[in-house]
Amino acid sequence: MNESGVRAVDVVVVGAGQAGLSAAYHLRRAGLVPGHDFVVLDHAPRAGGAWQFRWPSLTFGRVHGLYTLPGMELTGADASRPASEVIGEYFRAYEERFALRVRRPVDVRSVRSAQSARSVQSVRQDRRDGNGDGDGRLLVATSDGDWSARALINATGTWDRPFWPRYPGQETFRGRQLHTADYRGPEEFAGQRVIVVGGGASGTQHLMEIAPLAAGTTWVTRRPPVFVEGPFDEGAGRAAVALVAERVRQGLPPRSVVSVTGLPLNDAVRQARADGVLDRLPMFERITPTGAVWADGRTVEADVILWATGFRAMIDHLAPLGLREPGGGIRMEGTRAARDERIHLVGYGPSASTVGANRAGRAAVREIRRLLAREPSPPPVPAPAPAPVRVSVSDPVPAV
């Protein structure tokens, strides 16, 4: 720590979900010491990433395409338990196993180049303290003080930025409107007429849970849903990642990986389709005080509109770095932001799936080692041999 109270490390990792923990694991294997050479900052109150906020009725057995973290398998978990509990316990055990020393709850408020954020005197003091040359470092401002770093791995995900589309008349609706981020289970919709908006995994899961209790449900999506036979295995995950990657190479806002995988066609989905629960309507034209109206004159009365419309990347704290392209996204070269080689985004765009996050964490660390250019390179720290984790303690989400 220098005289200004700024703590200096080589790498700051922002976020301790799947992507952040994967990156931390690979930093540790590369010889960097947690708490000394790198720090992991997480704004959530406990381990589990965004999974800890998922609704209790989302059981582990219904999670769409979860891949375990590197170096430690998750086995023996009860498929009937809430995913928030199973995955939260797994992440907590992972942090402890590899001594990742995650600091929480910490909110990252901004990231900027140290040269632009600090006085010349501060930069000169950094040089005297051996904390770098000032203009090559980043200043990470947080709710728990500031950090100086040579590189940053951003793994903040999307859960804290739910996307609410805007439609004419939306503000006039007299019923309740909520987003997937606010969903806590089907019981609160008993006896109500519910419009569910969104064609992803969450929308279909909400519908299938709510329909038996609701007075009526209506499913609305922008595009016809695509149901896919067969398991969502690693090969399918890699293919989906490749489809999303082209957008970020062009500097366009990423689409979710789930948007290109289709919806798994299992027995529950087949039954819901047979029962008419998953009969889909195109998007309505406008919202009324008591429901919605379509372009062809169709009307649906509703007490609730549930927006299962996904999330956007949580990257506002990177705004001072000017990383966005004219197309609205951050152009990526692998995991690295094209406009700033110090910034790596994992869990963003093509690495937003769990399999993509694991691969991206490894790739980001490989690039950061080149940036740090340590000579001679310290030997890797061998990780403990992988061992199964059995989650059996009762009392920490899938991609949307």
VOFINU-649137 format. One line per 4 residues: their letters; for each residue x, y, z of N, C-alpha, C. Coordinates in steps of 0.05 Angstrom, whole numbers. Atoms other than C-alpha are relative to their C-alpha. Last residue first. Layout:
! VOFINU-649137
a = X Y Z X Y Z X Y Z | ... $
! end
This chain:
! VOFINU-649137
vapv = 27 -6 8 -627 -344 -378 -2 2 -30 | 1 -23 18 -565 -379 -356 -28 4 -9 | -10 7 26 -576 -425 -299 0 24 -18 | 28 5 5 -558 -389 -226 -3 -6 -29 $
pdsv = -2 -10 11 -520 -412 -77 -8 -8 -23 | -7 -28 -2 -570 -504 71 25 0 18 | 22 -16 8 -575 -574 77 8 29 5 | 8 -16 -23 -508 -609 77 -24 17 -9 $
svrv = 21 13 -15 -503 -665 27 -10 16 23 | 16 -20 -13 -460 -636 -28 -23 -13 14 | 27 10 -4 -409 -688 -45 -15 21 17 | 13 -15 -22 -346 -657 -73 -28 -11 1 $
papa = 29 -6 1 -304 -704 -114 -9 15 24 | 15 19 -17 -229 -696 -112 -29 6 -2 | 29 -2 0 -181 -663 -160 -13 -22 17 | 13 19 18 -108 -668 -139 -30 3 2 $
papv = 5 26 -12 -85 -605 -103 -14 -18 -20 | 26 0 -14 -62 -551 -150 -3 -27 13 | 18 23 7 11 -547 -168 -25 1 17 | 6 12 -25 39 -476 -162 -19 -24 -5 $
ppps = 28 3 -7 69 -460 -229 -3 -12 28 | 11 26 6 143 -440 -228 -29 -2 7 | 1 18 -24 157 -366 -227 -12 -27 -8 | 26 6 -9 174 -336 -295 0 -18 24 $
pera = 11 25 12 244 -310 -299 -28 -6 10 | -25 14 7 229 -258 -319 17 -3 25 | -17 5 -22 156 -237 -309 25 -16 -9 | -27 5 9 126 -209 -372 20 -4 23 $
llrr = -16 -4 -23 64 -181 -338 30 -5 -5 | 0 -29 -6 32 -175 -406 18 6 24 | -17 -13 21 52 -246 -426 2 30 6 | -27 7 -7 24 -272 -360 19 12 -20 $
ierv = -10 -18 -21 -39 -233 -374 28 -7 8 | -6 -26 11 -49 -269 -440 11 19 21 | -22 4 18 -45 -338 -408 9 26 -13 | -25 2 -16 -89 -315 -352 24 -4 -17 $
aarg = -6 -27 -11 -143 -293 -400 26 0 16 | -11 -16 21 -141 -360 -437 8 28 9 | -27 10 7 -150 -401 -374 13 18 -21 | -17 -5 -23 -209 -359 -350 29 -8 -5 $
arna = -8 -28 1 -239 -360 -420 19 7 23 | -20 -3 21 -240 -436 -422 11 28 0 | -24 15 -8 -276 -441 -356 22 4 -20 | -13 -15 -22 -325 -385 -374 26 -15 9 $
gvts = -15 -22 12 -342 -418 -441 16 16 21 | -23 12 14 -362 -483 -407 18 22 -12 | -19 11 -19 -405 -444 -358 24 -13 -13 | 9 26 -10 -437 -402 -412 21 -10 20 $
aspg = 21 -4 -20 -421 -327 -418 -12 -26 10 | -7 15 -25 -354 -340 -451 -21 2 21 | -4 29 5 -377 -323 -522 7 -16 25 | 3 9 28 -406 -256 -499 5 -30 -2 $
ygvl = 11 -21 17 -378 -239 -430 -2 -11 -29 | 28 0 -6 -364 -290 -375 -15 21 -16 | 8 28 0 -292 -269 -381 -29 -2 10 | 28 5 -8 -272 -199 -400 -5 -30 -3 $
hire = 11 26 10 -198 -182 -401 -28 -3 10 | 27 7 -8 -171 -111 -393 -9 -26 -14 | 0 6 -29 -97 -95 -394 -26 -12 9 | -10 27 -5 -94 -100 -470 1 -8 30 $
draa = -17 -2 -23 -138 -39 -478 9 -28 8 | -10 -28 -5 -176 -21 -541 19 2 24 | -18 -9 21 -183 -93 -566 12 27 5 | 12 -22 13 -210 -117 -499 19 12 -21 $
rtge = -11 -27 -4 -177 -183 -486 -16 21 -14 | 12 -11 -24 -214 -249 -479 8 29 5 | -1 21 -21 -199 -271 -550 -16 10 24 | -20 17 13 -192 -205 -587 6 -23 20 $
mrig = -17 18 -14 -255 -170 -565 20 -14 -19 | -13 19 19 -292 -110 -589 21 -16 14 | -29 -1 -3 -333 -81 -533 12 -20 -19 | -13 21 -16 -405 -69 -553 29 6 3 $
ggpe = 12 2 -27 -447 -9 -575 13 -21 18 | 22 19 1 -435 -13 -651 -13 -4 28 | 24 -14 10 -392 50 -647 -25 -18 0 | -2 -6 29 -343 10 -604 -25 15 -9 $
rlgl = 22 6 18 -341 11 -528 6 9 -29 | -4 25 15 -275 9 -490 -21 -5 -21 | 8 -4 28 -272 81 -467 3 -24 -17 | -21 9 18 -233 67 -403 -6 3 -29 $
palh = -22 -19 3 -278 110 -360 22 -8 -19 | 5 -22 18 -337 64 -378 23 20 -2 | -22 -2 19 -308 2 -344 -2 24 -18 | -24 -9 -15 -354 9 -283 24 3 -18 $
dima = 0 -29 -1 -413 4 -331 24 11 14 | -27 -11 5 -395 -68 -347 1 30 2 | -5 -20 -22 -453 -110 -322 28 11 -3 | -26 2 -14 -471 -147 -387 3 24 20 $
rfgt = -22 -12 16 -545 -147 -404 26 0 17 | -17 -19 -14 -600 -192 -378 21 11 -19 | -29 1 0 -656 -235 -403 13 23 15 | -13 -11 24 -727 -223 -424 30 3 3 $
awli = -23 19 0 -767 -266 -375 17 7 -24 | -19 -4 21 -814 -207 -364 24 -18 4 | -26 9 -9 -873 -230 -322 20 1 -23 | -18 4 23 -936 -191 -335 27 -6 11 $
vdae = -30 -1 -3 -988 -200 -281 13 -2 -27 | -5 -12 -26 -1064 -191 -273 30 5 4 | -21 11 -18 -1079 -204 -346 2 16 26 | 2 -13 -26 -1133 -196 -399 21 -13 19 $
vtrg = -3 19 -22 -1113 -218 -469 -1 17 26 | -6 -11 -26 -1134 -182 -532 2 -22 21 | 2 18 -23 -1131 -203 -605 6 16 26 | 24 -6 -16 -1140 -145 -654 -4 -18 24 $
dawv = 23 11 14 -1092 -170 -708 -26 4 16 | 5 -15 25 -1037 -123 -683 -25 -10 -15 | -17 7 22 -1041 -153 -613 -8 15 -25 | 14 1 26 -1069 -122 -550 20 -6 -22 $
agtp = -16 -6 23 -1046 -132 -478 -18 -3 -25 | -12 23 15 -1074 -134 -408 16 9 -23 | 9 26 -9 -1117 -92 -361 12 -24 -15 | 2 1 -30 -1088 -22 -364 -7 -27 10 $
tire = 23 -16 -10 -1068 -35 -436 -1 -1 30 | 11 8 -26 -1002 -59 -465 -22 19 8 | 0 -20 -21 -985 -51 -539 -12 -13 26 | -5 -27 11 -970 -89 -602 2 21 22 $
fmpl = 22 -18 1 -964 -158 -571 8 27 -12 | 1 -23 -18 -905 -202 -588 -25 17 -4 | -20 -20 6 -920 -267 -624 -3 24 19 | 10 -21 16 -960 -321 -588 22 20 -7 $
rdlv = -12 -26 0 -933 -387 -562 -15 20 -19 | 10 -11 26 -968 -450 -543 7 29 0 | -21 -12 16 -924 -475 -487 -9 7 -28 | -13 -20 -17 -979 -488 -436 21 15 -16 $
gdar = 5 -27 10 -1021 -523 -489 14 22 16 | 21 -12 -16 -1024 -589 -451 -7 29 -9 | 25 15 4 -985 -625 -505 -23 12 15 | 9 -6 28 -932 -571 -503 -26 -14 -6 $
aqrv = 10 -28 0 -927 -577 -427 -10 8 -28 | 27 0 -13 -922 -653 -433 -12 28 0 | 19 14 18 -865 -648 -483 -28 1 11 | 7 -20 21 -830 -596 -439 -20 -13 -20 $
adnl = 17 -21 -12 -834 -643 -379 -8 21 -21 | 27 10 -4 -808 -702 -420 -19 22 11 | 1 22 -18 -748 -664 -446 -29 -8 5 | 26 13 2 -738 -620 -507 0 -25 18 $
plgt = -1 29 -2 -680 -574 -489 -28 -13 1 | 11 9 -25 -691 -503 -513 0 -30 1 | 27 12 1 -648 -474 -568 -8 -10 28 | -1 29 -6 -572 -465 -563 -27 -13 -5 $
vsvv = -7 15 24 -568 -397 -598 0 -30 5 | 17 -8 22 -604 -354 -547 6 -15 -25 | 25 15 0 -571 -393 -491 -18 7 -24 | -5 26 12 -504 -363 -510 -25 -17 -2 $
srpp = -6 22 -19 -532 -295 -495 6 -26 -15 | 24 14 -6 -525 -242 -549 7 -22 20 | 3 29 2 -465 -197 -545 -29 -9 4 | 8 11 -26 -467 -123 -560 -5 -29 -2 $
lgqr = 29 -2 -4 -430 -111 -625 -7 -10 28 | 6 -22 -18 -355 -97 -630 -29 5 4 | 8 -23 15 -345 -140 -691 -7 24 17 | -23 -7 17 -305 -193 -654 -6 25 -17 $
vrea = -19 -16 -15 -360 -189 -602 25 6 -16 | 11 -27 -6 -412 -210 -653 20 16 16 | -3 -18 23 -369 -266 -682 -11 27 7 | -26 -14 1 -362 -300 -614 3 20 -22 $
vlav = 1 -26 -13 -436 -316 -606 25 16 -4 | 20 -17 14 -437 -372 -658 -1 28 13 | -11 -10 25 -372 -401 -632 -19 18 -14 | -20 -21 -6 -399 -406 -561 11 12 -26 $
aarg = 15 -24 -7 -459 -445 -586 19 23 5 | 12 -10 25 -414 -496 -621 -16 26 5 | -21 -13 15 -373 -503 -557 -11 11 -26 | -8 -25 -13 -435 -517 -516 21 15 -16 $
aged = 21 -19 6 -461 -569 -565 7 28 12 | -1 -6 29 -395 -606 -561 -20 21 -8 | -21 -19 4 -395 -601 -485 3 8 -29 | -26 10 -9 -463 -634 -480 21 21 -6 $
fpge = -17 -24 5 -534 -605 -483 28 -7 12 | -13 -13 -22 -568 -673 -488 16 25 -8 | -27 9 -7 -614 -693 -545 12 17 22 | -3 27 -12 -673 -660 -579 28 -5 8 $
vfvp = -22 16 10 -677 -585 -590 0 -27 15 | -4 22 -19 -737 -540 -584 19 -20 -12 | -12 23 13 -734 -474 -622 6 -21 21 | -20 15 -16 -780 -419 -598 10 -24 -16 $
prrt = 10 27 -7 -814 -375 -650 21 -15 15 | -5 19 21 -785 -305 -646 -11 -27 8 | -5 -15 25 -807 -244 -606 4 -19 -24 | -29 -1 6 -839 -287 -552 3 16 -26 $
vwtt = -6 -19 21 -906 -286 -515 30 1 -5 | -29 -2 6 -934 -342 -472 4 17 -24 | -4 -6 28 -1003 -334 -441 30 4 -4 | -26 -10 8 -1023 -364 -375 0 4 -30 $
gaal = -6 3 29 -1090 -375 -341 27 12 -6 | 26 1 13 -1122 -378 -271 3 -3 -31 | 11 -24 10 -1053 -395 -245 -28 -4 -12 | 12 -16 -21 -1034 -454 -202 -15 25 -10 $
paie = 19 16 -17 -1019 -509 -252 -14 16 21 | 25 9 13 -992 -458 -303 -18 -16 18 | 23 -17 -7 -941 -424 -257 -26 -12 -10 | 5 -1 -29 -887 -478 -256 -26 15 7 $
mlhq = 7 27 -9 -890 -495 -330 -5 -1 30 | 27 8 10 -893 -422 -349 -8 -27 11 | 20 -15 -15 -834 -401 -305 -28 -10 -8 | 1 11 -27 -791 -458 -334 -22 15 17 $
tgsa = 14 25 1 -808 -437 -405 -3 -13 28 | 28 -4 7 -791 -365 -392 -15 -26 0 | 15 -10 -23 -727 -383 -356 -29 4 -6 | 4 22 -20 -701 -427 -412 -16 10 24 $
gggv = -24 15 -9 -710 -372 -464 -8 -22 20 | -2 27 12 -770 -349 -505 24 -16 9 | -27 9 2 -791 -287 -465 2 -29 -9 | -13 -10 24 -855 -253 -441 29 -10 -1 $
vivr = -29 4 -2 -899 -290 -392 12 8 -26 | -13 -1 26 -971 -263 -388 30 -3 5 | -28 -8 3 -1005 -285 -324 9 -1 -29 | -4 3 29 -1078 -289 -304 27 13 -6 $
qgaf = -4 -24 16 -1080 -299 -228 3 -7 -30 | 25 -13 7 -1109 -354 -185 1 24 -17 | 24 17 -2 -1042 -373 -155 -25 16 -5 | 17 -5 23 -987 -327 -180 -26 -16 1 $
eepg = 11 -27 -1 -951 -320 -113 -18 6 -24 | 22 -2 -18 -943 -396 -109 -13 28 0 | 27 -2 12 -902 -401 -172 -23 7 19 | 14 25 0 -833 -384 -144 -28 3 -10 $
ryda = -7 16 -24 -787 -327 -125 -15 -27 1 | 17 24 -3 -783 -286 -189 9 -17 24 | 17 -3 -24 -751 -217 -180 -17 -25 5 | -17 -6 -23 -692 -228 -228 -16 2 26 $
thlq = -11 26 -10 -741 -261 -277 17 5 25 | -20 12 17 -773 -192 -282 9 -26 12 | -25 8 -13 -836 -164 -251 18 -14 -21 | -21 7 19 -899 -127 -272 25 -7 15 $
rgrf = -28 2 -9 -961 -126 -228 18 -7 -24 | -8 24 -15 -1030 -103 -250 30 2 7 | 8 -2 -28 -1054 -34 -268 7 -24 16 | 9 26 -9 -1017 -29 -335 -5 2 31 $
teqg = 28 -2 -7 -1013 45 -356 -10 -26 13 | 3 -15 -26 -937 49 -355 -29 1 9 | -11 16 -22 -931 -5 -408 -5 13 27 | 20 5 -21 -978 32 -455 10 -15 24 $
pyrp = 20 -21 -5 -930 27 -514 -21 -9 20 | 22 2 19 -876 -25 -504 -20 22 6 | 20 -21 -3 -807 -20 -471 -21 -3 -22 | 7 -13 25 -762 -80 -460 -22 21 5 $
wfpr = 28 -5 1 -736 -92 -389 -6 13 -27 | 9 -15 23 -667 -123 -388 -30 2 0 | 22 12 15 -641 -145 -320 -10 18 -22 | 10 -19 20 -574 -115 -300 -22 -13 -17 $
dwtg = 7 -26 -12 -551 -146 -235 -10 20 -20 | 23 2 -17 -552 -217 -263 -10 27 11 | 23 -15 9 -506 -202 -321 -23 3 20 | 25 13 8 -436 -229 -308 -22 20 -8 $
tani = 23 -10 -15 -384 -190 -268 -27 -12 -9 | 17 24 1 -323 -228 -291 -26 6 15 | 28 -7 -7 -276 -171 -308 -18 -24 -4 | 18 20 12 -203 -192 -306 -28 6 9 $
lara = 26 5 -13 -159 -132 -293 -15 -21 -16 | 20 12 18 -85 -120 -308 -26 -5 16 | -12 0 27 -27 -80 -279 -19 -12 -21 | -5 26 12 -66 -64 -216 13 4 -28 $
swdg = -16 -5 24 -76 -8 -166 8 -27 -12 | -21 19 7 -132 -18 -116 15 10 -25 | -10 1 28 -177 32 -82 23 -20 -3 | -26 -12 6 -219 28 -19 9 -5 -28 $
dsta = -19 8 -22 -274 -19 5 28 11 -6 | 12 -8 -25 -332 10 -36 18 -7 24 | 20 18 -11 -287 5 -96 -12 11 26 | 13 -13 -23 -243 46 -142 -23 -18 9 $
vllr = 26 13 -4 -197 6 -188 -12 11 26 | 10 -7 -26 -138 47 -213 -29 -10 2 | 29 -7 -2 -103 15 -271 -6 7 29 | 16 14 -19 -28 14 -284 -29 10 -1 $
gdgd = 6 27 9 15 32 -343 -19 -16 18 | 16 -1 25 12 107 -332 -5 -28 -11 | 23 -18 -1 34 99 -260 -17 -1 -25 | -7 -26 11 103 70 -273 -24 18 -2 $
gngd = 5 -3 28 96 11 -227 5 28 -9 | 27 10 7 87 0 -153 -6 4 -29 | -3 24 15 162 5 -136 -27 -12 -9 | 9 22 -16 149 55 -81 3 -27 -15 $
rrdq = -18 3 -22 191 108 -116 -7 -24 17 | -25 9 10 152 96 -180 21 -4 22 | 2 28 8 86 100 -144 27 -11 -9 | -3 15 -25 109 166 -112 -2 -30 -6 $
rvsq = -29 0 -7 122 194 -182 4 -16 26 | -13 18 19 51 174 -202 30 -3 7 | 7 27 -8 23 207 -140 14 -21 -18 | -14 7 -24 61 271 -154 -6 -28 9 $
vsra = -27 7 8 36 272 -226 16 -8 25 | -18 -22 5 -34 271 -198 27 -10 -8 | -16 -9 -23 -82 213 -204 20 22 -8 | 15 -3 -25 -139 189 -246 15 14 22 $
sqas = 22 -20 3 -113 199 -316 -14 5 26 | -11 -25 9 -46 165 -302 -21 21 -2 | -10 -15 -23 -80 110 -262 11 27 -8 | -29 0 0 -120 87 -322 10 18 23 $
rvsr = -11 -20 19 -192 78 -302 30 -3 0 | -27 8 7 -237 27 -268 10 20 -21 | -12 -10 25 -299 50 -232 27 -12 -4 | 14 -24 9 -348 32 -176 11 10 -27 $
vdvp = -20 -14 17 -328 -39 -158 -15 23 -14 | 11 -10 25 -375 -61 -101 22 15 -15 | -15 -23 10 -344 -104 -47 -12 8 -27 | 11 -12 25 -383 -154 -5 15 25 -7 $
rrvr = 29 -7 5 -338 -191 -4 -12 10 26 | 8 -22 -17 -263 -205 -12 -28 8 -7 | 18 -19 13 -247 -273 -42 -8 21 21 | 1 -24 -16 -187 -307 -8 -18 22 -12 $
lafr = 2 -23 19 -174 -357 -64 -4 27 14 | -8 -24 -16 -149 -410 -15 -1 25 -17 | -23 -12 13 -155 -466 -68 8 27 13 | -19 20 9 -199 -512 -27 25 13 -12 $
eeya = -15 9 -22 -234 -454 8 22 -20 -8 | -16 -23 -10 -257 -420 -55 18 -9 23 | -22 -6 19 -278 -487 -83 17 23 9 | -21 20 -4 -317 -506 -21 23 4 -19 $
rfye = -13 -6 -26 -355 -440 -25 22 -20 5 | -17 -23 3 -369 -451 -99 15 7 25 | -23 8 17 -396 -521 -86 20 23 -4 | -18 16 -16 -439 -497 -29 24 -9 -15 $
give = -13 -18 -20 -468 -442 -72 19 -15 18 | -22 -13 13 -479 -491 -129 14 19 20 | -20 19 9 -521 -538 -87 25 15 -11 | -14 13 -23 -559 -485 -48 23 -17 -10 $
sapr = -13 -21 -15 -578 -440 -107 16 -11 24 | -26 -5 12 -593 -501 -149 16 21 16 | -2 -25 15 -649 -519 -101 29 4 -11 | -6 -24 -17 -646 -592 -81 1 25 -17 $
sada = 25 -12 -8 -681 -646 -124 4 25 18 | 12 -15 22 -618 -663 -163 -26 14 8 | 28 8 1 -582 -684 -99 -14 18 -21 | 20 -20 -9 -508 -672 -111 -28 -10 -5 $
gtle = 17 9 -22 -463 -733 -114 -21 20 10 | 13 26 3 -409 -701 -156 -18 -5 24 | 24 0 -17 -381 -632 -167 -15 -26 -5 | 26 9 11 -311 -637 -195 -22 4 21 $
mgpl = 16 11 -22 -250 -597 -173 -29 -6 -10 | -15 10 -23 -192 -574 -215 -16 -13 22 | -24 15 5 -229 -530 -263 13 -9 26 | -23 -17 0 -300 -511 -244 25 -16 -4 $
tylg = -14 -4 -25 -357 -557 -263 24 17 -3 | -26 14 0 -399 -549 -325 15 8 25 | -20 -10 -19 -473 -531 -319 25 -17 -3 | -27 0 10 -516 -542 -382 21 12 19 $
hvrg = -5 5 28 -587 -522 -364 30 3 -6 | -19 -20 10 -602 -529 -290 9 -8 -28 | 11 -15 22 -664 -571 -279 19 21 -12 | 4 18 23 -631 -625 -236 -12 14 -24 $
ftls = -25 5 13 -604 -571 -190 -4 -18 -25 | -16 21 -12 -673 -548 -173 25 -5 -16 | -19 8 21 -703 -481 -193 19 -21 13 | 12 22 16 -762 -480 -144 18 -8 -23 $
pwrf = -3 26 -13 -720 -439 -94 -10 -23 -17 | 25 7 -15 -713 -379 -141 2 -29 11 | 21 14 15 -643 -359 -162 -23 -10 18 | 24 -16 2 -604 -308 -122 -22 -13 -15 $
qwag = 12 -3 -27 -548 -354 -98 -26 16 -1 | 17 23 -7 -535 -375 -170 -14 4 26 | 28 -6 4 -510 -305 -187 -19 -22 8 | 6 -16 24 -443 -321 -157 -29 7 -1 $
garp = 22 11 17 -446 -375 -104 -5 16 -25 | -8 16 23 -404 -351 -46 -24 -10 -15 | -12 26 -6 -433 -299 0 8 -14 -25 | -5 4 -28 -458 -227 4 14 -26 8 $
ahdl = 21 17 -12 -448 -213 -70 6 -5 30 | 19 -17 -14 -403 -154 -90 -22 -16 13 | 27 9 6 -343 -197 -105 -20 16 15 | 20 -17 -13 -270 -176 -108 -28 -9 -9 $
vvfd = 26 4 11 -215 -226 -123 -20 16 16 | 22 -1 -19 -144 -203 -109 -26 -5 -16 | 26 -6 11 -78 -217 -144 -21 -1 21 | -4 -7 28 -4 -217 -128 -27 6 -14 $
hgpv = -26 -14 3 -12 -214 -53 4 9 -28 | -3 -19 -22 -83 -235 -33 26 16 -2 | 24 -14 -7 -79 -298 -75 4 19 23 | 10 7 -27 -8 -314 -96 -25 16 6 $
lgar = 7 -24 -14 10 -315 -170 -14 -8 26 | -20 -8 -19 46 -378 -193 -6 26 15 | -22 -14 14 10 -393 -258 21 11 20 | -16 21 12 -33 -444 -220 24 12 -15 $
rlhy = -15 14 -21 -58 -388 -176 18 -21 -12 | -21 -19 -10 -76 -345 -236 16 -14 21 | -22 0 19 -111 -406 -266 22 20 7 | -14 26 0 -154 -416 -205 24 0 -18 $
aasl = -17 0 -24 -170 -342 -201 15 -26 2 | -23 -17 5 -194 -343 -274 19 0 25 | -18 13 20 -239 -402 -261 25 16 -5 | -14 21 -14 -266 -368 -198 18 -16 -19 $
gaqg = -20 -12 -18 -282 -305 -237 15 -21 15 | -23 -11 15 -316 -342 -294 22 11 18 | -15 21 15 -360 -386 -251 24 11 -14 | 17 21 10 -380 -330 -203 17 -21 -15 $
agvv = -7 26 -9 -331 -291 -162 -21 -21 -6 | 21 20 2 -332 -223 -194 10 -27 8 | 25 -11 -9 -278 -171 -209 -23 -20 -4 | 22 16 11 -209 -202 -212 -26 11 11 $
vvdv = 25 0 -14 -153 -152 -198 -21 -16 -16 | 26 5 13 -84 -169 -223 -23 3 19 | -3 3 29 -13 -148 -207 -26 -1 -14 | -2 28 7 -28 -120 -138 5 -1 -30 $
arvg = -11 7 26 -22 -51 -106 2 -31 -3 | -13 26 -2 -65 -25 -49 8 -9 -28 | 7 18 22 -80 50 -53 16 -26 2 | 18 21 -9 -76 84 14 -9 -19 -21 $
senm = 27 -9 5 -46 149 -14 -21 -21 9 | 8 -20 -19 21 134 19 -29 9 -4 | -16 -24 0 28 68 -18 -11 22 18 | 17 -24 0 0 0 0 18 25 0 $
! end
